[in-house]
Amino acid sequence: MEEKDLDLHLFNLISMFASTCWYQLGKVPSPVDGKISRDLQGAQWTIDTLLMLRDKTKGNLTKKEEDLLNSSISNLQINYADEAAKPQDEKPQEKIEEKKEDTQPKP
């Protein structure tokens, strides 16, 4: 039996947590209402969950699975640090969206 490079269920689990964290960081709009909001406490919890997953699966992952998990965690941690350094009331993506709306011609 040939070992898979990347288990689809694990890939989907990591992707689900990473997508959720991107919403929590305010980096992408919510798929539900299209609005951007920031929940840094939730983002930290999600990152911590991925770190726990990495610790609990250590030694049981293929190289590709390990690389995917590590790169996802690293990218989210870097973006978390960037968002945590901003004042709580600053949301640049919303300001950009507001400016786009202001420049749209009114019917």
C-alpha positions as CSV (number, residue, x, y, z in Angstrom):
1,M,0.0,0.0,0.0
2,E,1.4,3.4,-1.0
3,E,1.4,6.2,1.6
4,K,-0.5,9.3,0.6
5,D,1.4,12.6,0.6
6,L,-1.5,14.6,2.0
7,D,-4.6,13.3,3.6
8,L,-7.7,15.1,2.3
9,H,-9.4,15.2,5.6
10,L,-6.4,16.7,7.3
11,F,-6.0,19.2,4.5
12,N,-9.7,20.2,4.9
13,L,-9.4,20.5,8.7
14,I,-6.3,22.8,8.4
15,S,-8.0,24.9,5.7
16,M,-11.1,25.3,7.8
17,F,-9.2,26.6,10.8
18,A,-7.0,28.8,8.6
19,S,-10.0,30.3,6.8
20,T,-11.8,31.0,10.1
21,C,-8.7,32.7,11.4
22,W,-8.4,34.9,8.3
23,Y,-12.0,36.1,9.0
24,Q,-11.2,36.6,12.7
25,L,-8.1,38.7,11.8
26,G,-10.2,40.9,9.6
27,K,-8.2,40.1,6.5
28,V,-11.1,38.8,4.4
29,P,-14.8,39.5,4.5
30,S,-17.2,37.2,6.2
31,P,-18.9,34.8,3.7
32,V,-22.2,35.3,5.6
33,D,-22.6,39.0,5.5
34,G,-19.6,40.3,3.4
35,K,-18.5,42.5,6.3
36,I,-15.0,42.7,7.7
37,S,-14.6,42.5,11.4
38,R,-11.8,41.6,13.8
39,D,-11.9,39.1,16.7
40,L,-8.3,38.8,17.9
41,Q,-9.2,36.7,20.9
42,G,-10.9,34.2,18.6
43,A,-8.0,34.3,16.2
44,Q,-5.6,33.5,19.0
45,W,-7.7,30.6,20.1
46,T,-7.8,29.3,16.5
47,I,-4.0,29.6,16.2
48,D,-3.6,27.8,19.5
49,T,-5.8,25.0,18.2
50,L,-3.6,24.6,15.2
51,L,-0.5,24.6,17.4
52,M,-2.2,21.9,19.6
53,L,-3.0,19.8,16.4
54,R,0.7,20.1,15.4
55,D,1.9,18.9,18.8
56,K,-0.6,16.0,19.0
57,T,0.2,14.8,15.5
58,K,4.0,15.1,15.7
59,G,5.6,12.1,14.2
60,N,2.4,11.0,12.4
61,L,2.4,13.4,9.5
62,T,3.9,13.1,6.0
63,K,6.4,15.8,5.0
64,K,3.7,17.6,2.9
65,E,1.2,17.5,5.8
66,E,3.8,18.8,8.2
67,D,4.8,21.6,5.8
68,L,1.2,22.6,5.2
69,L,0.4,22.8,8.9
70,N,3.6,24.7,9.8
71,S,3.2,27.2,7.0
72,S,-0.4,27.8,7.9
73,I,0.5,28.5,11.5
74,S,3.4,30.7,10.6
75,N,1.3,32.8,8.2
76,L,-1.5,33.2,10.7
77,Q,1.0,34.1,13.5
78,I,2.6,36.8,11.4
79,N,-0.7,38.3,10.5
80,Y,-2.0,38.1,14.1
81,A,1.1,40.1,15.3
82,D,0.4,42.7,12.6
83,E,-3.3,43.0,13.6
84,A,-2.5,43.0,17.3
85,A,-0.1,45.9,16.9
86,K,-2.8,48.1,15.4
87,P,-5.1,50.2,17.5
88,Q,-8.4,48.3,18.2
89,D,-10.5,50.9,16.3
90,E,-8.3,50.8,13.2
91,K,-9.7,48.6,10.4
92,P,-7.9,49.5,7.2
93,Q,-9.9,47.1,4.9
94,E,-13.2,48.8,6.0
95,K,-11.8,52.2,5.3
96,I,-10.7,51.1,1.8
97,E,-14.2,49.7,1.2
98,E,-15.8,52.9,2.5
99,K,-13.6,55.0,0.1
100,K,-14.6,52.8,-2.8
101,E,-18.3,53.3,-2.0
102,D,-17.8,57.1,-1.6
103,T,-16.3,57.3,-5.1
104,Q,-19.2,55.3,-6.7
105,P,-21.6,57.5,-8.7
106,K,-25.0,57.8,-7.1
107,P,-28.0,56.9,-9.3
